[in-house]
Amino acid sequence: MYKIGVIGGRETVMGFKALGLDVFPVESVDEAKRTLRQLKKPEEGYAILYIEENLAQELTRQIDSVKDSPMPAIILIPGREGSLGLGQAALRAAVERAVGANIL
């Protein structure tokens, strides 16, 4: 069975623990890079990784390395400060790549 993980600040990820998701609270961008590098390995079994937007803007190279892979799907979520619009922009780009036009 595949797993779902959440990477972000402690305040952001702990609510997901109540839903039964694996949470990975990180304190720095370097810690987030190490965590993402580990979790994207196929043997870890993660189908979906939610990443807090403010960390994702610093992890673009690591996220882009799995963008065209079937797993894990990386979904950006807003942090406690609110949305930066990165998740919506990523969704728009994915739809445009799949359909060939911006339908959103």
Biotite code that builds the C-alpha atoms (Angstrom):
import biotite.structure as struc

atoms = struc.array([
    struc.Atom([0.000, 0.000, 0.000], chain_id="A", res_id=1, res_name="MET", atom_name="CA", element="C"),
    struc.Atom([1.278, 3.439, -0.913], chain_id="A", res_id=2, res_name="TYR", atom_name="CA", element="C"),
    struc.Atom([1.767, 6.182, 1.655], chain_id="A", res_id=3, res_name="LYS", atom_name="CA", element="C"),
    struc.Atom([1.116, 9.910, 1.824], chain_id="A", res_id=4, res_name="ILE", atom_name="CA", element="C"),
    struc.Atom([3.560, 12.284, 3.491], chain_id="A", res_id=5, res_name="GLY", atom_name="CA", element="C"),
    struc.Atom([3.584, 15.948, 4.458], chain_id="A", res_id=6, res_name="VAL", atom_name="CA", element="C"),
    struc.Atom([6.760, 18.072, 4.682], chain_id="A", res_id=7, res_name="ILE", atom_name="CA", element="C"),
    struc.Atom([6.660, 21.487, 6.279], chain_id="A", res_id=8, res_name="GLY", atom_name="CA", element="C"),
    struc.Atom([6.867, 23.507, 9.443], chain_id="A", res_id=9, res_name="GLY", atom_name="CA", element="C"),
    struc.Atom([5.616, 21.886, 12.646], chain_id="A", res_id=10, res_name="ARG", atom_name="CA", element="C"),
    struc.Atom([2.526, 24.126, 12.842], chain_id="A", res_id=11, res_name="GLU", atom_name="CA", element="C"),
    struc.Atom([1.531, 23.220, 9.288], chain_id="A", res_id=12, res_name="THR", atom_name="CA", element="C"),
    struc.Atom([2.073, 19.460, 9.306], chain_id="A", res_id=13, res_name="VAL", atom_name="CA", element="C"),
    struc.Atom([0.791, 18.364, 12.710], chain_id="A", res_id=14, res_name="MET", atom_name="CA", element="C"),
    struc.Atom([-2.862, 18.698, 11.703], chain_id="A", res_id=15, res_name="GLY", atom_name="CA", element="C"),
    struc.Atom([-2.267, 16.139, 8.960], chain_id="A", res_id=16, res_name="PHE", atom_name="CA", element="C"),
    struc.Atom([-1.087, 13.621, 11.539], chain_id="A", res_id=17, res_name="LYS", atom_name="CA", element="C"),
    struc.Atom([-4.647, 13.462, 12.905], chain_id="A", res_id=18, res_name="ALA", atom_name="CA", element="C"),
    struc.Atom([-5.743, 12.350, 9.431], chain_id="A", res_id=19, res_name="LEU", atom_name="CA", element="C"),
    struc.Atom([-3.299, 9.439, 9.521], chain_id="A", res_id=20, res_name="GLY", atom_name="CA", element="C"),
    struc.Atom([-0.725, 10.894, 7.133], chain_id="A", res_id=21, res_name="LEU", atom_name="CA", element="C"),
    struc.Atom([3.014, 10.601, 7.746], chain_id="A", res_id=22, res_name="ASP", atom_name="CA", element="C"),
    struc.Atom([4.303, 14.009, 8.818], chain_id="A", res_id=23, res_name="VAL", atom_name="CA", element="C"),
    struc.Atom([7.840, 15.339, 8.570], chain_id="A", res_id=24, res_name="PHE", atom_name="CA", element="C"),
    struc.Atom([8.224, 18.622, 10.448], chain_id="A", res_id=25, res_name="PRO", atom_name="CA", element="C"),
    struc.Atom([11.355, 20.426, 9.317], chain_id="A", res_id=26, res_name="VAL", atom_name="CA", element="C"),
    struc.Atom([13.123, 23.459, 10.724], chain_id="A", res_id=27, res_name="GLU", atom_name="CA", element="C"),
    struc.Atom([15.230, 24.474, 7.717], chain_id="A", res_id=28, res_name="SER", atom_name="CA", element="C"),
    struc.Atom([15.461, 24.263, 3.943], chain_id="A", res_id=29, res_name="VAL", atom_name="CA", element="C"),
    struc.Atom([18.448, 21.907, 4.226], chain_id="A", res_id=30, res_name="ASP", atom_name="CA", element="C"),
    struc.Atom([16.460, 19.549, 6.430], chain_id="A", res_id=31, res_name="GLU", atom_name="CA", element="C"),
    struc.Atom([13.568, 19.709, 3.943], chain_id="A", res_id=32, res_name="ALA", atom_name="CA", element="C"),
    struc.Atom([15.965, 18.839, 1.077], chain_id="A", res_id=33, res_name="LYS", atom_name="CA", element="C"),
    struc.Atom([17.280, 15.806, 2.954], chain_id="A", res_id=34, res_name="ARG", atom_name="CA", element="C"),
    struc.Atom([13.765, 14.683, 3.845], chain_id="A", res_id=35, res_name="THR", atom_name="CA", element="C"),
    struc.Atom([12.499, 15.071, 0.267], chain_id="A", res_id=36, res_name="LEU", atom_name="CA", element="C"),
    struc.Atom([15.552, 13.258, -1.122], chain_id="A", res_id=37, res_name="ARG", atom_name="CA", element="C"),
    struc.Atom([14.806, 10.305, 1.175], chain_id="A", res_id=38, res_name="GLN", atom_name="CA", element="C"),
    struc.Atom([11.034, 10.190, 0.653], chain_id="A", res_id=39, res_name="LEU", atom_name="CA", element="C"),
    struc.Atom([11.131, 10.321, -3.147], chain_id="A", res_id=40, res_name="LYS", atom_name="CA", element="C"),
    struc.Atom([13.048, 7.033, -3.296], chain_id="A", res_id=41, res_name="LYS", atom_name="CA", element="C"),
    struc.Atom([10.785, 4.286, -4.712], chain_id="A", res_id=42, res_name="PRO", atom_name="CA", element="C"),
    struc.Atom([11.528, 1.925, -1.838], chain_id="A", res_id=43, res_name="GLU", atom_name="CA", element="C"),
    struc.Atom([9.988, 4.425, 0.617], chain_id="A", res_id=44, res_name="GLU", atom_name="CA", element="C"),
    struc.Atom([6.586, 3.860, -1.034], chain_id="A", res_id=45, res_name="GLY", atom_name="CA", element="C"),
    struc.Atom([5.222, 7.419, -1.075], chain_id="A", res_id=46, res_name="TYR", atom_name="CA", element="C"),
    struc.Atom([2.613, 8.062, -3.760], chain_id="A", res_id=47, res_name="ALA", atom_name="CA", element="C"),
    struc.Atom([1.868, 11.632, -2.670], chain_id="A", res_id=48, res_name="ILE", atom_name="CA", element="C"),
    struc.Atom([4.018, 14.203, -0.916], chain_id="A", res_id=49, res_name="LEU", atom_name="CA", element="C"),
    struc.Atom([2.482, 17.454, 0.262], chain_id="A", res_id=50, res_name="TYR", atom_name="CA", element="C"),
    struc.Atom([5.082, 20.199, 0.672], chain_id="A", res_id=51, res_name="ILE", atom_name="CA", element="C"),
    struc.Atom([4.564, 23.581, 2.278], chain_id="A", res_id=52, res_name="GLU", atom_name="CA", element="C"),
    struc.Atom([4.804, 26.352, -0.342], chain_id="A", res_id=53, res_name="GLU", atom_name="CA", element="C"),
    struc.Atom([7.408, 28.457, 1.432], chain_id="A", res_id=54, res_name="ASN", atom_name="CA", element="C"),
    struc.Atom([9.772, 25.440, 1.468], chain_id="A", res_id=55, res_name="LEU", atom_name="CA", element="C"),
    struc.Atom([8.873, 24.414, -2.071], chain_id="A", res_id=56, res_name="ALA", atom_name="CA", element="C"),
    struc.Atom([10.076, 27.718, -3.499], chain_id="A", res_id=57, res_name="GLN", atom_name="CA", element="C"),
    struc.Atom([13.545, 26.768, -2.204], chain_id="A", res_id=58, res_name="GLU", atom_name="CA", element="C"),
    struc.Atom([13.280, 23.151, -3.436], chain_id="A", res_id=59, res_name="LEU", atom_name="CA", element="C"),
    struc.Atom([12.381, 23.780, -7.075], chain_id="A", res_id=60, res_name="THR", atom_name="CA", element="C"),
    struc.Atom([15.300, 21.742, -8.458], chain_id="A", res_id=61, res_name="ARG", atom_name="CA", element="C"),
    struc.Atom([14.467, 18.744, -6.281], chain_id="A", res_id=62, res_name="GLN", atom_name="CA", element="C"),
    struc.Atom([10.759, 18.977, -7.084], chain_id="A", res_id=63, res_name="ILE", atom_name="CA", element="C"),
    struc.Atom([11.419, 19.368, -10.818], chain_id="A", res_id=64, res_name="ASP", atom_name="CA", element="C"),
    struc.Atom([13.474, 16.155, -10.750], chain_id="A", res_id=65, res_name="SER", atom_name="CA", element="C"),
    struc.Atom([10.296, 14.136, -10.055], chain_id="A", res_id=66, res_name="VAL", atom_name="CA", element="C"),
    struc.Atom([7.773, 16.301, -11.910], chain_id="A", res_id=67, res_name="LYS", atom_name="CA", element="C"),
    struc.Atom([7.454, 13.870, -14.841], chain_id="A", res_id=68, res_name="ASP", atom_name="CA", element="C"),
    struc.Atom([7.651, 10.717, -12.711], chain_id="A", res_id=69, res_name="SER", atom_name="CA", element="C"),
    struc.Atom([4.439, 8.894, -11.873], chain_id="A", res_id=70, res_name="PRO", atom_name="CA", element="C"),
    struc.Atom([5.380, 8.784, -8.190], chain_id="A", res_id=71, res_name="MET", atom_name="CA", element="C"),
    struc.Atom([5.533, 10.561, -5.936], chain_id="A", res_id=72, res_name="PRO", atom_name="CA", element="C"),
    struc.Atom([3.075, 13.254, -6.936], chain_id="A", res_id=73, res_name="ALA", atom_name="CA", element="C"),
    struc.Atom([4.131, 16.467, -5.243], chain_id="A", res_id=74, res_name="ILE", atom_name="CA", element="C"),
    struc.Atom([1.386, 18.841, -4.199], chain_id="A", res_id=75, res_name="ILE", atom_name="CA", element="C"),
    struc.Atom([2.114, 22.261, -2.747], chain_id="A", res_id=76, res_name="LEU", atom_name="CA", element="C"),
    struc.Atom([0.085, 23.411, 0.233], chain_id="A", res_id=77, res_name="ILE", atom_name="CA", element="C"),
    struc.Atom([-0.068, 26.828, 1.898], chain_id="A", res_id=78, res_name="PRO", atom_name="CA", element="C"),
    struc.Atom([1.671, 27.321, 5.202], chain_id="A", res_id=79, res_name="GLY", atom_name="CA", element="C"),
    struc.Atom([0.194, 28.974, 8.253], chain_id="A", res_id=80, res_name="ARG", atom_name="CA", element="C"),
    struc.Atom([1.120, 32.386, 6.807], chain_id="A", res_id=81, res_name="GLU", atom_name="CA", element="C"),
    struc.Atom([-1.235, 31.798, 3.894], chain_id="A", res_id=82, res_name="GLY", atom_name="CA", element="C"),
    struc.Atom([-0.871, 30.913, 0.237], chain_id="A", res_id=83, res_name="SER", atom_name="CA", element="C"),
    struc.Atom([1.954, 32.185, -1.930], chain_id="A", res_id=84, res_name="LEU", atom_name="CA", element="C"),
    struc.Atom([0.101, 31.100, -5.086], chain_id="A", res_id=85, res_name="GLY", atom_name="CA", element="C"),
    struc.Atom([2.747, 28.508, -5.966], chain_id="A", res_id=86, res_name="LEU", atom_name="CA", element="C"),
    struc.Atom([0.383, 25.535, -5.672], chain_id="A", res_id=87, res_name="GLY", atom_name="CA", element="C"),
    struc.Atom([-2.120, 27.106, -8.035], chain_id="A", res_id=88, res_name="GLN", atom_name="CA", element="C"),
    struc.Atom([0.638, 28.028, -10.506], chain_id="A", res_id=89, res_name="ALA", atom_name="CA", element="C"),
    struc.Atom([1.986, 24.460, -10.419], chain_id="A", res_id=90, res_name="ALA", atom_name="CA", element="C"),
    struc.Atom([-1.498, 23.049, -11.046], chain_id="A", res_id=91, res_name="LEU", atom_name="CA", element="C"),
    struc.Atom([-2.028, 25.436, -13.961], chain_id="A", res_id=92, res_name="ARG", atom_name="CA", element="C"),
    struc.Atom([1.323, 24.411, -15.488], chain_id="A", res_id=93, res_name="ALA", atom_name="CA", element="C"),
    struc.Atom([0.546, 20.694, -15.091], chain_id="A", res_id=94, res_name="ALA", atom_name="CA", element="C"),
    struc.Atom([-2.863, 21.072, -16.751], chain_id="A", res_id=95, res_name="VAL", atom_name="CA", element="C"),
    struc.Atom([-1.359, 23.117, -19.561], chain_id="A", res_id=96, res_name="GLU", atom_name="CA", element="C"),
    struc.Atom([1.323, 20.448, -20.120], chain_id="A", res_id=97, res_name="ARG", atom_name="CA", element="C"),
    struc.Atom([-1.284, 17.667, -20.153], chain_id="A", res_id=98, res_name="ALA", atom_name="CA", element="C"),
    struc.Atom([-3.938, 19.378, -22.274], chain_id="A", res_id=99, res_name="VAL", atom_name="CA", element="C"),
    struc.Atom([-1.786, 21.700, -24.374], chain_id="A", res_id=100, res_name="GLY", atom_name="CA", element="C"),
    struc.Atom([-3.663, 24.849, -23.404], chain_id="A", res_id=101, res_name="ALA", atom_name="CA", element="C"),
    struc.Atom([-4.566, 26.773, -20.281], chain_id="A", res_id=102, res_name="ASN", atom_name="CA", element="C"),
    struc.Atom([-8.151, 25.722, -19.549], chain_id="A", res_id=103, res_name="ILE", atom_name="CA", element="C"),
    struc.Atom([-8.197, 27.082, -16.019], chain_id="A", res_id=104, res_name="LEU", atom_name="CA", element="C"),
])
